[in-house]
Amino acid sequence: MLFQHHWTVGLTPIEITIVIIIWFIINLLITAIFLKLALGIVGAKHTDFGEVFVTAFVVTILSLLLFIWWILTIISLILIFYFIAKRHDIGFCMAIELLVVIALFVLLGIIGWTIGSIFGFP
């Protein structure tokens, strides 16, 4: 196979498809929740969950490009910044600030998960 990864060894194509769909849905929901929180913090417009969900859907689709090739990573990040800035009436720099806030949320979640696992919390 051209793009076979180590986690796909031993899985049927149906199982791989199911894993990818579940990953996509989880990624979409997490992106929508953190994007909603971050848009509220920076004071953006159009922060209803439905509008944020559409933005999260496009961002999730664009983030799939991050795994293909490094130049597509740069292009997809610029497209993500541009799409968030235009869709929620914030400037390009505010979109970058928004993604920094999202990154902080994710970092705090990772730290909390790590500390919780050290002390035996599920």
Stockholm file with secondary structure:
# STOCKHOLM 1.0

chainA/1-122         MLFQHHWTVGLTPIEITIVIIIWFIINLLITAIFLKLALGIVGAKHTDFGEVFVTAFVVTILSLLLFIWWILTIISLILIFYFIAKRHDIGFCMAIELLVVIALFVLLGIIGWTIGSIFGFP
#=GR chainA/1-122 SS CTTCCGGGTTCCHHHHHHHHHHHHHHHHHHHHHHHHHHHHHHTCSCCCHHHHHHHHHHHHHHHGGGGTCHHHHHHHHHHHHHHHHHHTTCCHHHHHHHHHHHHHHHHHHHHHHHHHHHTTCC
#=GC SS_cons         CTTCCGGGTTCCHHHHHHHHHHHHHHHHHHHHHHHHHHHHHHTCSCCCHHHHHHHHHHHHHHHGGGGTCHHHHHHHHHHHHHHHHHHTTCCHHHHHHHHHHHHHHHHHHHHHHHHHHHTTCC
//
